[in-house]
Amino acid sequence: MSNLIDLELENKSKELLAVAKSWEIQPNPYLKHVVLARLKNHKRKNWVLPFAFAALALMIMAGVLFDTTGYSAQTQTPILVKVDVQKEILAAHVHILLPPGVHFYSKNHPELNSEDQLKLRWQKKLGRTDFPIVIMANESGSKKILIRFLDENFQLASEKTIAILFKDKT
């Protein structure tokens, strides 16, 4: 008798499982909209993080590509510019190009006062990580000084741009 009851229970369980498998489970229609709203709201937040990382990456790339530092000074006044060469320490030569309206300034070497470019031999033995130049502008405006670091074969190793905003004396 126990086998018969077990067999009956097993058959009824199989029938119930077969019926349950055929049913499609549908959520409550009111809950369906709530869940979709949460999913859509969640998807909107997902694009913010990649966009923020992309913007940060672009700013870093722009900083590396344009490696420009900005300063301000007065016209008709000699200013000292220290050029940092820690990254360019392998350079053997330095070529400094000044824009129109800007020239070198020197009391001891007045022949440099009319020059707008200067080529120097960089001696690594000195152990310096910067070199000073004194310049003066005759006109106001934003000027960019280009400094090229060359290797032994006079091939470009790297370059740096220093932007200076010259303003008239007031």
C-alpha positions in Angstrom: 0.0 0.0 0.0 2.8 2.4 0.8 4.2 1.8 -2.7 0.8 2.6 -4.2 0.6 5.9 -2.3 4.2 6.8 -3.2 3.4 6.1 -6.9 0.3 8.2 -6.7 2.2 11.1 -5.1 4.9 10.8 -7.7 2.4 10.9 -10.6 0.5 13.9 -9.1 3.8 15.7 -8.5 4.8 15.1 -12.1 1.5 16.4 -13.4 1.7 19.6 -11.2 5.3 20.2 -12.4 4.2 19.8 -16.1 1.3 22.2 -15.5 3.7 24.7 -13.7 6.2 24.5 -16.6 3.5 25.4 -19.1 2.5 28.6 -17.2 4.1 31.9 -18.2 4.9 33.9 -15.1 3.9 37.5 -15.5 4.7 40.2 -13.1 2.1 42.5 -11.7 1.5 45.2 -14.4 2.1 47.9 -11.8 5.4 46.5 -10.7 6.6 46.1 -14.3 6.6 49.9 -14.9 8.5 50.5 -11.7 11.2 48.0 -12.5 11.6 49.4 -16.1 11.8 53.0 -14.7 14.6 51.9 -12.3 16.5 50.2 -15.2 16.2 53.2 -17.4 17.4 55.5 -14.6 20.4 53.2 -14.0 21.4 53.1 -17.6 21.5 56.9 -17.7 24.1 57.0 -15.0 26.3 54.4 -16.7 27.5 56.9 -19.4 28.7 59.5 -16.9 31.7 57.6 -15.6 33.2 56.6 -19.0 32.6 60.2 -20.2 34.4 61.6 -17.2 37.4 59.3 -17.8 37.5 60.2 -21.4 37.5 63.9 -20.6 40.2 63.4 -18.0 42.3 61.5 -20.6 41.9 64.3 -23.1 43.0 66.9 -20.6 46.1 64.9 -19.8 46.9 64.3 -23.5 46.5 68.0 -24.2 48.8 68.9 -21.3 51.4 66.5 -22.6 51.1 67.5 -26.2 51.1 71.2 -25.7 53.5 71.2 -22.6 53.0 75.0 -22.3 53.3 77.0 -19.2 51.9 80.5 -19.0 53.3 83.6 -17.2 52.9 87.4 -17.4 55.4 90.2 -17.4 55.7 93.9 -18.3 57.0 95.2 -21.6 60.3 97.2 -21.7 61.4 95.3 -18.6 64.1 92.6 -18.6 62.7 89.3 -17.1 64.6 86.2 -16.1 63.3 82.9 -17.5 64.6 79.7 -16.0 64.2 76.8 -18.3 63.9 73.5 -16.5 65.8 70.7 -18.3 65.4 67.7 -16.0 63.5 65.7 -18.6 65.8 66.9 -21.4 69.1 66.1 -19.6 70.3 63.9 -22.5 70.3 67.0 -24.8 73.6 68.2 -26.1 72.4 71.4 -27.6 69.7 74.0 -26.9 68.2 76.2 -29.5 66.1 79.1 -28.2 63.7 80.9 -30.6 62.0 84.1 -29.6 58.9 85.5 -31.3 58.9 88.9 -33.1 58.9 91.8 -30.6 60.9 89.8 -28.0 64.8 89.8 -27.8 67.5 88.7 -25.4 68.8 91.1 -22.9 72.4 91.4 -21.5 74.4 94.2 -20.0 77.7 92.3 -20.3 77.0 91.2 -23.9 75.1 94.0 -25.7 75.5 92.2 -29.1 72.9 89.7 -27.8 70.3 92.4 -27.3 69.3 92.4 -31.0 69.1 88.6 -31.3 65.9 86.7 -31.5 67.5 83.2 -31.4 70.3 81.6 -29.6 72.1 78.2 -29.9 73.9 76.9 -26.9 76.0 73.8 -26.2 74.5 72.0 -23.2 77.2 70.7 -20.9 76.0 67.8 -18.8 79.1 68.0 -16.6 77.8 71.2 -15.0 75.1 69.2 -13.2 72.5 71.9 -13.6 68.9 71.1 -14.2 67.9 74.5 -15.5 69.5 77.4 -17.4 68.5 81.1 -17.1 67.9 83.4 -20.0 67.0 87.1 -19.8 64.6 88.5 -22.3 62.7 91.7 -22.9 59.6 92.5 -25.0 59.1 95.7 -27.0 55.4 95.2 -27.5 52.5 93.8 -25.5 50.6 90.6 -26.2 50.9 86.9 -25.7 54.3 85.6 -26.9 55.6 82.0 -27.1 59.2 81.1 -26.6 60.2 77.9 -28.2 63.1 75.9 -26.7 64.4 72.9 -28.7 66.7 70.3 -27.1 68.9 68.6 -29.7 71.1 65.5 -29.4 74.8 65.2 -30.5 73.7 64.8 -34.1 71.5 68.0 -33.9 68.4 65.9 -34.1 65.4 67.1 -32.1 65.2 65.3 -28.7 62.4 67.3 -27.3 61.0 70.8 -27.2 59.3 73.1 -24.7 57.1 76.2 -25.2 56.9 78.9 -22.6 54.0 81.3 -23.1 54.3 84.8 -21.6 51.7 87.5 -21.7 53.5 90.9 -21.9 51.5 93.9 -20.7 52.3 97.6 -21.1 53.5 99.4 -18.0 50.7 101.3 -16.4 
